Amino acid sequence: MRNTKLLRRFFLSLSALAILMTVAIPVHAKCSKRVILYNASWCPYCRQVRAILQRNDIRYTIRDATTPGVQAEMIKRFGDAAVPRTVIGRSVVAGVDEARIKRLCR
């Protein structure tokens, strides 16, 4: 009898957890393209772009532009290592431009 009650309680808890997880997880990110943010932790404009991406539920990958490897990659790809630089699909957004980021993510 006790094992039955414990087992029932366990399955009820498991069912409730499954329902909560379904509700809490967004169906999809707001951008179907790959988004990469070239970023420096000290940069206030990078902070603004991170806020834009988070506010719009856009998943992104951060590349630390203060490391020599990423700087070399940026110079080869863009001609300089200026931040912030957001790559959305094949398009590049230099600086802070929320309207363009949203437009590219449609």
C-alpha positions as CSV (number, residue, x, y, z in Angstrom):
1,M,0.0,0.0,0.0
2,R,2.8,2.5,0.9
3,N,4.8,1.6,-2.2
4,T,1.7,2.3,-4.3
5,K,1.2,5.7,-2.8
6,L,4.9,6.6,-3.3
7,L,4.8,5.4,-6.9
8,R,1.6,7.4,-7.6
9,R,3.1,10.5,-6.0
10,F,6.3,10.0,-8.0
11,F,4.4,9.8,-11.3
12,L,2.2,12.8,-10.5
13,S,5.3,14.8,-9.7
14,L,7.0,13.7,-12.9
15,S,3.9,14.6,-14.9
16,A,3.7,18.1,-13.3
17,L,7.4,18.6,-14.0
18,A,6.9,17.6,-17.7
19,I,4.0,20.1,-18.0
20,L,6.0,22.9,-16.4
21,M,9.0,22.2,-18.7
22,T,6.8,22.4,-21.7
23,V,5.4,25.7,-20.7
24,A,8.7,27.3,-19.7
25,I,10.7,26.4,-22.9
26,P,10.1,28.7,-25.8
27,V,8.9,27.0,-29.0
28,H,11.7,28.4,-31.1
29,A,14.2,31.2,-31.1
30,K,13.2,34.4,-32.9
31,C,15.9,34.0,-35.5
32,S,16.2,31.0,-37.9
33,K,19.7,32.1,-39.0
34,R,23.0,31.5,-37.1
35,V,24.0,34.6,-35.1
36,I,27.5,35.3,-34.0
37,L,28.4,38.4,-31.9
38,Y,32.1,39.5,-31.9
39,N,32.3,41.1,-28.5
40,A,34.6,42.6,-25.9
41,S,33.5,42.4,-22.2
42,W,34.6,46.0,-21.6
43,C,32.6,47.4,-24.6
44,P,29.4,49.3,-23.7
45,Y,28.1,49.0,-27.3
46,C,28.6,45.2,-27.2
47,R,26.5,45.2,-24.0
48,Q,23.8,47.0,-25.9
49,V,23.8,44.5,-28.7
50,R,23.7,41.6,-26.2
51,A,20.6,43.2,-24.6
52,I,19.0,43.6,-28.0
53,L,19.6,39.9,-28.8
54,Q,18.3,38.8,-25.4
55,R,15.2,41.1,-25.5
56,N,14.3,39.7,-28.9
57,D,14.9,36.0,-27.8
58,I,17.6,35.6,-30.4
59,R,20.1,32.8,-29.7
60,Y,23.7,33.8,-30.4
61,T,27.2,32.7,-30.0
62,I,29.8,35.1,-28.5
63,R,33.3,35.3,-30.0
64,D,35.7,37.1,-27.6
65,A,37.4,39.8,-29.8
66,T,40.1,40.4,-27.2
67,T,41.8,37.1,-27.9
68,P,44.5,37.0,-30.5
69,G,42.9,34.1,-32.5
70,V,39.6,35.9,-32.8
71,Q,41.2,39.2,-33.6
72,A,43.1,37.5,-36.5
73,E,39.9,35.9,-37.7
74,M,38.1,39.3,-37.6
75,I,41.0,41.0,-39.5
76,K,40.9,38.3,-42.2
77,R,37.1,38.3,-42.5
78,F,36.3,42.1,-42.0
79,G,39.6,43.9,-42.4
80,D,39.7,45.1,-38.8
81,A,38.8,44.0,-35.2
82,A,36.2,46.6,-34.4
83,V,33.4,45.6,-32.0
84,P,30.6,45.0,-31.8
85,R,30.1,43.1,-35.0
86,T,27.1,40.8,-35.3
87,V,27.0,38.2,-38.1
88,I,23.4,37.1,-39.0
89,G,23.5,34.4,-41.6
90,R,25.8,35.9,-44.2
91,S,25.0,39.5,-43.3
92,V,27.2,41.7,-41.0
93,V,25.9,44.4,-38.7
94,A,28.6,46.8,-37.4
95,G,27.7,48.7,-34.2
96,V,24.3,48.9,-32.6
97,D,21.4,48.6,-35.0
98,E,18.3,46.9,-33.5
99,A,16.1,47.6,-36.5
100,R,18.6,45.9,-38.9
101,I,19.1,42.9,-36.5
102,K,15.4,42.4,-36.4
103,R,15.0,42.7,-40.1
104,L,17.8,40.2,-40.8
105,C,16.3,37.7,-38.4
106,R,12.8,37.7,-40.1
